[in-house]
Each structure stands twice: as structure tokens, then as C-alpha cells.
Amino acid sequence: MEEFGDLYGAFETAAEEGAISLIDRGMDEDWANSIEVVAKKNISPLKLI
């Protein structure tokens, strides 16, 4: 949680960078993969103009 500030931050990271970004920060692989699936279904990437 400290890495991301809050739980939503972890989901944003997973949606943008994939599960590997969570795993690289020490998260369990099964959890990271599950979070990525949910994140990609529910979080739209922020588009900067």
C-alpha cells in the first residue's frame, strides 16, 4: 500500500503497466495477476491532451 498511496493507485498501475509492475514492487504474482484483470476491465487510462 505504501508504494501506491492507496488501493486505487495499485489498480491504476496494473491497468497502465500490467501485473509485472506490481510483482516488481514485491506483490504476490497471483494477487498481481488478479488485480490486473479487474483493473483492465474497470479502469480507463488517463489521456492527457
trRosetta pair geometry for C-beta under 8 A, 3 or more apart (Angstrom, degrees):
i j d omega theta_ij theta_ji phi_ij phi_ji
1 4 6.5 -79 -155 49 35 92
1 5 7.8 -93 169 76 66 10
1 6 7.1 10 -162 -123 91 22
1 7 6.9 -32 -119 -68 95 64
1 10 7.7 -66 -107 -40 50 126
2 5 8.0 39 -163 -68 26 32
3 9 7.9 -173 104 116 69 124
3 10 7.6 76 83 -87 103 91
3 25 4.9 79 -141 -177 165 139
3 26 7.9 172 -44 38 145 105
4 7 7.4 76 97 -106 133 13
4 8 8.0 -175 147 74 121 45
4 9 3.2 163 169 103 98 116
4 10 4.4 -112 -34 -56 174 70
4 12 7.8 151 -159 46 117 97
4 13 6.2 -110 -111 -10 116 133
5 9 4.7 102 50 -31 91 159
6 9 5.1 112 56 -2 65 104
6 10 7.9 -124 103 -2 44 84
7 10 5.7 -51 -162 29 43 112
7 11 6.8 38 145 -15 69 103
8 11 5.5 -55 -153 38 40 112
8 12 6.3 44 149 -22 70 103
9 12 5.6 -49 -145 34 33 113
9 13 6.4 35 155 -19 64 105
10 13 5.7 -53 -149 36 31 112
10 14 6.4 30 153 -18 64 107
10 22 6.6 66 -162 -109 94 115
10 27 7.8 114 -150 -76 124 152
10 35 6.3 -51 138 -175 106 150
11 14 5.7 -54 -146 38 32 111
11 15 6.3 33 155 -21 65 106
11 35 6.3 -127 -99 -177 66 99
11 38 7.0 -68 -130 101 109 100
11 39 4.3 180 -166 -103 75 107
11 42 7.6 -38 179 80 131 110
11 43 5.6 147 142 -39 103 149
12 15 5.8 -56 -148 35 29 111
12 16 6.3 13 159 -7 65 113
12 39 7.3 -153 -61 -153 16 124
12 43 6.1 -144 -98 176 55 153
13 16 6.1 -67 -145 45 26 101
13 17 5.5 -31 179 31 68 115
13 21 5.4 -137 162 112 104 134
13 22 6.6 128 107 -67 119 84
14 17 7.0 -70 -111 58 17 75
14 18 6.7 -2 -160 -177 54 9
14 19 6.2 31 -140 -83 97 51
14 21 6.9 -160 -91 61 47 109
14 22 5.7 4 -84 -36 95 125
14 32 7.0 -174 -109 -165 117 69
14 35 4.8 -151 -72 123 169 99
14 36 4.4 -137 -179 -93 112 62
14 39 4.1 129 91 24 110 162
14 40 7.5 -98 129 -38 91 79
15 36 7.6 166 -72 -144 40 58
15 39 3.9 -130 -59 152 86 108
15 40 5.5 162 -124 -80 73 52
15 43 4.1 -104 -64 81 162 120
15 44 7.9 -50 168 -21 146 2
15 45 6.4 -168 132 -73 109 76
16 21 8.0 -8 82 16 80 163
16 45 5.7 112 -96 -115 86 105
17 20 7.3 -107 141 66 89 81
17 21 3.7 48 113 -32 128 150
18 21 5.9 117 68 -1 62 96
18 36 5.9 28 -158 -129 48 134
19 22 5.6 -58 -162 38 50 110
19 23 6.0 48 145 -21 78 106
19 29 7.4 69 157 -155 124 61
19 32 4.1 110 -163 141 93 99
19 33 4.8 19 -118 -84 159 51
19 35 7.1 133 -109 65 85 88
19 36 4.0 -73 -59 -36 90 142
20 23 5.4 -53 -143 40 37 113
20 24 6.1 43 156 -24 68 104
20 32 7.7 111 -59 154 18 140
21 24 5.8 -47 -145 33 29 114
21 25 6.8 21 154 -12 59 108
22 25 5.8 -64 -155 40 33 106
22 27 4.2 -34 158 41 94 141
22 31 7.6 -122 141 104 137 89
22 32 3.8 176 88 -126 125 108
22 35 6.4 101 -64 67 171 136
22 36 7.4 -140 10 -54 133 96
23 26 7.8 137 -177 2 31 8
23 27 5.8 -86 -86 64 37 82
23 29 5.5 35 -108 -97 120 70
23 32 4.9 -97 -54 6 80 175
27 31 5.5 -113 170 85 103 115
27 32 4.6 124 104 -66 120 103
27 35 7.8 -38 158 18 154 143
28 31 4.4 76 71 13 98 110
28 32 6.6 -172 86 -12 47 88
29 32 5.6 -57 -143 38 29 113
29 33 6.3 28 160 -18 65 107
30 33 6.0 -56 -148 37 28 109
30 34 6.4 25 155 -16 63 109
31 34 5.8 -61 -149 39 30 110
31 35 6.2 29 156 -19 67 108
32 35 5.8 -55 -145 37 29 110
32 36 6.4 33 154 -23 63 105
33 36 5.6 -51 -149 31 31 114
33 37 6.7 34 154 -21 63 102
34 37 5.9 -51 -153 30 33 112
34 38 6.7 25 154 -10 65 107
35 38 6.0 -60 -149 43 33 107
35 39 5.8 33 155 -22 68 113
36 39 5.6 -58 -140 39 27 112
36 40 6.1 23 164 -18 65 108
37 40 6.3 -59 -147 36 22 105
37 41 6.7 16 156 -13 59 111
38 41 6.0 -66 -154 39 30 109
38 42 6.0 -14 165 13 67 122
39 42 6.4 -84 -138 53 23 88
39 43 5.0 -28 -169 22 71 123
40 43 7.3 -47 -85 48 18 84
